[in-house]
Amino acid sequence: MKAKKIVTLLVAAALTCGVVGSTTSVYAADVTLKLAHADAEGTIFDQGAVAFQEKLQELSGGTMDVELYRNGTLGSLSEVAEGIQMGTVDVAPIVTTTLANFASELNAFDMPYLIDDYDMAYEVLDGEVGQKFADSLQGSALKVEGWWAMGFRNTTASKEINGVDDFKGLKIRTQSSDIQMAIFNALGASPTAISFSELYTALQQNTVDGQENPYVNILQSNVFEVNKYLIETEHVFQVAAFLVSPSTYDGLTDEQKGWFDEAAAYATEVERAACENDNETAKETLINDKGMTLIELDKDELKEATKSVYDQFPDYADTVAEIQSYAK
């Protein structure tokens, strides 16, 4: 029986028995939350999800539980975000590229070479900028409980790329992001938005010559089988929001909200640590075990080549300036 039905029956039983009291005793009954994400078991997001599940069980003494729905079983990222809004999905980590459809200022995170390192990313996300983004999403019925990370996005290709000039004419798969496509246009490449599920086939059939993703995604999707070269561009730092449905959260008691918030904070710490560790491990595996050739490009050259992207999206100038103020 689903948690909402259990709660309804308990409320009815309490009223029938003439029990007078707050909903605290009622909501102390088992509550099961649905947590959805698009990745496989053991991935970065999944490690954060499991940490949230286990910590919430621990803090609540087993009165609250989390059902994990992996591999996009509850729909696409956009569909899950809509589920959060409607309350049909309770909790989910969703990347800002998707969430920009609900709060456009989140597009600023896709700007090239905006984030210098992990420390800067976390200072931005845990500070005033992150709170502003959270407030914007709250206005779209998406409550942010923490900011998660996927790490820096890097490029792979079937051909050797030793400098900006080598990007010219290459067909590169990107996310469905105008800014990310503009980055590769600025480099002289021909960007194409292709869904992640179709990425491997597109590379295998030479529909595209290369793609860009965090190291963990490159490893998990077996890109190394069809692309030999690993180009460390680190052009975008991928961010995600750990979301809860406002209707779900508002239905909890104050005590349950406290457990929820603490579990979410713990999960964020676990996920961020996993992001840094797993991306570094994936990079080493791709080079040492999967036969990819690492090419480190001149970052100053890449920054110079892509700086025109900022002029193409003036609407995000103020947000970009706020983020850049955190640079050391």
C-alpha positions as CSV (number, residue, x, y, z in Angstrom):
1,M,0.0,0.0,0.0
2,K,1.4,3.4,-0.9
3,A,2.4,5.8,1.9
4,K,-0.4,8.4,1.1
5,K,-3.0,5.7,1.4
6,I,-1.5,4.5,4.7
7,V,-1.6,8.0,6.1
8,T,-5.2,8.5,5.0
9,L,-6.3,5.3,6.7
10,L,-4.4,6.2,9.9
11,V,-6.1,9.6,10.0
12,A,-9.5,8.0,9.6
13,A,-8.7,5.5,12.3
14,A,-7.6,8.2,14.7
15,L,-10.8,10.2,14.1
16,T,-13.0,7.2,14.5
17,C,-11.3,6.3,17.8
18,G,-11.8,9.9,19.0
19,V,-8.1,10.5,19.2
20,V,-7.4,14.2,19.7
21,G,-3.9,15.4,18.9
22,S,-1.7,16.8,16.2
23,T,-0.8,15.1,13.0
24,T,2.6,14.2,14.5
25,S,1.3,10.9,15.8
26,V,-0.2,10.2,12.4
27,Y,2.8,11.2,10.3
28,A,5.0,9.0,12.6
29,A,3.6,6.2,10.5
30,D,5.7,4.9,7.6
31,V,6.3,7.4,4.8
32,T,7.9,6.3,1.6
33,L,9.3,8.8,-0.9
34,K,10.0,8.2,-4.6
35,L,13.5,9.3,-5.6
36,A,14.2,9.2,-9.4
37,H,17.4,9.7,-11.3
38,A,18.6,8.9,-14.8
39,D,21.8,7.0,-14.0
40,A,22.7,3.4,-13.2
41,E,23.4,1.8,-9.8
42,G,26.7,2.9,-8.3
43,T,27.1,6.1,-10.3
44,I,27.7,9.5,-8.7
45,F,24.1,10.5,-8.4
46,D,23.2,7.0,-7.2
47,Q,25.7,7.2,-4.4
48,G,24.1,10.4,-3.3
49,A,20.7,8.9,-3.6
50,V,21.6,5.8,-1.5
51,A,23.3,8.1,1.1
52,F,20.0,10.1,1.4
53,Q,18.0,6.9,1.7
54,E,20.2,5.3,4.4
55,K,20.6,8.5,6.4
56,L,16.8,9.3,6.3
57,Q,16.1,5.7,7.5
58,E,18.6,6.1,10.3
59,L,17.4,9.5,11.5
60,S,13.7,8.6,11.4
61,G,14.2,5.3,13.1
62,G,12.9,3.5,10.1
63,T,9.6,5.5,9.9
64,M,10.7,7.2,6.7
65,D,12.0,5.3,3.6
66,V,13.0,6.1,0.1
67,E,12.3,4.0,-3.0
68,L,15.0,4.5,-5.7
69,Y,14.0,4.6,-9.3
70,R,17.2,4.4,-11.4
71,N,18.0,4.5,-15.1
72,G,15.2,7.0,-16.0
73,T,12.4,4.5,-15.2
74,L,10.1,7.4,-14.2
75,G,10.8,9.3,-17.4
76,S,13.1,11.9,-18.9
77,L,14.7,14.6,-16.8
78,S,12.1,17.1,-18.0
79,E,9.3,14.6,-17.1
80,V,10.8,14.0,-13.7
81,A,11.0,17.7,-13.1
82,E,7.4,18.1,-14.0
83,G,6.6,15.1,-11.6
84,I,8.3,17.1,-8.8
85,Q,6.1,20.0,-9.6
86,M,3.0,17.9,-9.5
87,G,4.0,15.8,-6.5
88,T,4.0,12.5,-8.4
89,V,7.8,12.3,-7.9
90,D,9.1,13.3,-4.4
91,V,12.8,13.7,-4.8
92,A,15.3,13.9,-7.7
93,P,18.7,15.3,-8.7
94,I,18.4,17.2,-12.1
95,V,21.1,19.0,-14.0
96,T,20.8,22.7,-14.5
97,T,20.7,22.3,-18.3
98,T,17.3,20.8,-17.9
99,L,16.2,23.1,-15.0
100,A,17.0,26.2,-17.1
101,N,13.7,25.5,-18.8
102,F,12.1,26.5,-15.5
103,A,14.5,29.2,-14.4
104,S,16.4,30.6,-17.4
105,E,19.2,32.2,-15.3
106,L,20.6,28.7,-14.6
107,N,21.8,28.8,-18.2
108,A,24.7,30.8,-16.9
109,F,26.3,27.6,-15.6
110,D,26.9,26.6,-19.2
111,M,29.2,29.5,-20.0
112,P,32.7,28.4,-21.0
113,Y,35.5,28.5,-18.3
114,L,33.2,30.2,-15.8
115,I,34.2,27.8,-12.9
116,D,37.9,27.4,-12.1
117,D,37.8,24.4,-9.8
118,Y,35.6,22.4,-7.4
119,D,36.2,24.8,-4.5
120,M,35.0,27.7,-6.5
121,A,31.9,25.8,-7.6
122,Y,30.9,24.9,-4.1
123,E,31.4,28.5,-2.8
124,V,29.2,29.7,-5.6
125,L,26.5,27.1,-5.0
126,D,26.5,27.4,-1.2
127,G,26.5,31.2,-1.2
128,E,24.2,33.9,-2.4
129,V,24.2,32.9,-6.0
130,G,23.1,29.4,-5.2
131,Q,20.3,30.8,-2.9
132,K,19.1,33.1,-5.7
133,F,18.9,30.1,-8.1
134,A,17.1,28.1,-5.4
135,D,14.6,31.0,-4.9
136,S,13.9,31.1,-8.7
137,L,13.2,27.3,-8.8
138,Q,11.0,27.6,-5.7
139,G,8.8,29.9,-7.8
140,S,8.4,27.1,-10.2
141,A,7.4,24.5,-7.5
142,L,10.9,23.0,-7.4
143,K,12.4,23.1,-3.9
144,V,16.2,22.9,-3.8
145,E,17.6,20.8,-0.9
146,G,21.2,20.9,-2.1
147,W,23.5,21.5,-5.1
148,W,25.2,18.4,-6.6
149,A,27.9,18.2,-9.1
150,M,28.9,16.0,-12.1
151,G,32.3,17.7,-12.6
152,F,34.0,19.2,-15.6
153,R,32.9,18.3,-19.1
154,N,35.7,17.1,-21.4
155,T,35.8,16.2,-25.1
156,T,36.5,13.0,-26.9
157,A,37.1,12.5,-30.6
158,S,38.0,10.0,-33.3
159,K,40.7,12.3,-34.5
160,E,43.7,13.9,-32.7
161,I,43.1,17.4,-31.4
162,N,46.2,19.3,-30.4
163,G,44.9,22.9,-30.6
164,V,41.9,25.0,-31.4
165,D,42.5,24.8,-35.1
166,D,42.0,21.0,-35.0
167,F,38.3,21.4,-34.0
168,K,37.4,22.9,-37.3
169,G,34.9,20.9,-39.2
170,L,34.5,18.2,-36.5
171,K,31.0,17.1,-35.7
172,I,30.7,17.2,-31.9
173,R,27.7,16.0,-29.9
174,T,26.6,18.3,-27.2
175,Q,23.7,18.5,-24.8
176,S,20.6,20.4,-25.9
177,S,22.0,23.7,-24.8
178,D,22.3,26.8,-27.0
179,I,25.3,27.9,-25.0
180,Q,27.2,24.6,-25.2
181,M,26.6,24.5,-28.9
182,A,27.9,28.1,-29.2
183,I,31.1,27.0,-27.4
184,F,31.9,24.4,-30.1
185,N,30.8,26.8,-32.9
186,A,33.3,29.3,-31.5
187,L,36.0,26.5,-31.7
188,G,35.1,26.0,-35.3
189,A,33.4,22.6,-34.8
190,S,29.9,21.6,-36.0
191,P,27.9,20.9,-32.8
192,T,24.9,18.6,-32.8
193,A,22.5,18.0,-30.0
194,I,21.9,14.3,-29.5
195,S,20.3,12.5,-26.5
196,F,22.7,10.7,-24.2
197,S,20.9,7.4,-24.9
198,E,21.7,7.7,-28.6
199,L,25.2,8.9,-28.2
200,Y,27.1,5.6,-28.6
201,T,25.3,4.7,-31.8
202,A,25.9,8.2,-33.2
203,L,29.6,7.8,-32.6
204,Q,29.6,4.2,-33.9
205,Q,27.9,5.2,-37.1
206,N,30.1,8.3,-37.6
207,T,27.1,10.6,-37.3
208,V,29.4,12.6,-35.1
209,D,33.2,12.6,-34.7
210,G,33.2,13.3,-31.0
211,Q,31.3,14.3,-27.9
212,E,31.7,16.1,-24.5
213,N,30.9,14.7,-21.1
214,P,32.3,14.4,-17.6
215,Y,34.9,11.6,-17.4
216,V,32.5,9.3,-15.5
217,N,30.0,9.5,-18.3
218,I,32.6,8.8,-20.9
219,L,33.6,5.6,-19.1
220,Q,30.1,4.4,-18.3
221,S,28.8,4.9,-21.8
222,N,31.8,3.0,-23.4
223,V,32.8,6.0,-25.5
224,F,36.4,4.7,-25.4
225,E,35.3,1.9,-27.8
226,V,34.6,4.4,-30.6
227,N,36.7,7.5,-29.7
228,K,40.5,7.1,-29.1
229,Y,41.3,10.6,-28.1
230,L,40.5,12.2,-24.7
231,I,40.9,15.9,-24.9
232,E,40.9,17.6,-21.5
233,T,39.0,20.8,-22.3
234,E,37.2,21.2,-19.0
235,H,35.0,23.8,-20.7
236,V,31.9,23.6,-18.5
237,F,31.3,22.5,-14.9
238,Q,28.1,20.4,-14.7
239,V,25.8,21.3,-11.8
240,A,22.6,19.6,-10.6
241,A,20.0,20.5,-8.0
242,F,18.8,17.9,-5.5
243,L,15.1,18.7,-5.5
244,V,12.1,17.8,-3.4
245,S,8.5,18.4,-4.4
246,P,7.1,21.3,-2.3
247,S,3.8,19.4,-1.8
248,T,5.7,16.5,-0.4
249,Y,7.9,18.6,1.9
250,D,5.0,20.7,3.1
251,G,3.1,17.5,4.1
252,L,5.9,16.5,6.5
253,T,5.9,17.3,10.2
254,D,8.5,19.7,11.6
255,E,10.4,16.7,13.0
256,Q,10.3,14.9,9.6
257,K,11.5,18.0,7.8
258,G,14.4,18.2,10.2
259,W,15.3,14.6,9.3
260,F,14.8,15.3,5.6
261,D,17.0,18.4,5.6
262,E,19.8,16.6,7.5
263,A,19.7,13.6,5.3
264,A,19.8,15.9,2.2
265,A,22.8,17.8,3.5
266,Y,24.6,14.5,4.2
267,A,23.8,13.2,0.7
268,T,25.1,16.3,-0.8
269,E,28.5,15.8,1.0
270,V,28.6,12.2,-0.2
271,E,27.7,13.0,-3.8
272,R,30.3,15.8,-4.1
273,A,33.0,13.6,-2.7
274,A,32.0,10.9,-5.1
275,C,32.0,13.3,-8.0
276,E,35.6,14.3,-7.4
277,N,36.9,10.8,-6.7
278,D,35.0,9.0,-9.4
279,N,35.9,11.5,-12.1
280,E,39.6,11.2,-11.3
281,T,39.4,7.4,-11.2
282,A,37.5,7.4,-14.5
283,K,40.1,9.5,-16.1
284,E,42.9,7.2,-15.0
285,T,40.9,4.1,-16.1
286,L,40.2,5.6,-19.6
287,I,43.9,6.2,-20.1
288,N,45.5,3.2,-18.4
289,D,42.9,0.5,-19.0
290,K,40.8,1.6,-21.9
291,G,43.6,2.7,-24.3
292,M,42.5,6.4,-24.7
293,T,45.2,9.0,-25.5
294,L,45.0,12.0,-23.2
295,I,45.7,15.4,-24.8
296,E,45.9,18.5,-22.6
297,L,45.2,21.7,-24.4
298,D,46.3,25.2,-23.6
299,K,43.4,26.6,-21.5
300,D,44.3,30.2,-22.3
301,E,44.0,29.4,-26.0
302,L,40.6,27.8,-25.4
303,K,39.3,30.7,-23.2
304,E,40.4,33.2,-25.9
305,A,38.6,31.2,-28.6
306,T,35.4,30.9,-26.7
307,K,35.1,34.4,-25.0
308,S,32.8,35.5,-27.8
309,V,30.1,33.2,-26.4
310,Y,29.6,35.6,-23.5
311,D,28.7,38.4,-25.9
312,Q,26.1,36.1,-27.6
313,F,24.1,35.7,-24.3
314,P,24.0,39.2,-22.7
315,D,20.9,38.3,-20.6
316,Y,23.1,36.3,-18.2
317,A,25.8,39.0,-17.8
318,D,24.8,40.0,-14.3
319,T,24.6,36.4,-13.1
320,V,27.9,35.6,-14.8
321,A,29.5,38.6,-13.1
322,E,28.3,37.4,-9.7
323,I,29.8,33.9,-10.3
324,Q,33.1,35.4,-11.6
325,S,33.4,37.4,-8.4
326,Y,34.2,34.1,-6.6
327,A,37.3,33.5,-8.7
328,K,40.5,33.6,-6.8
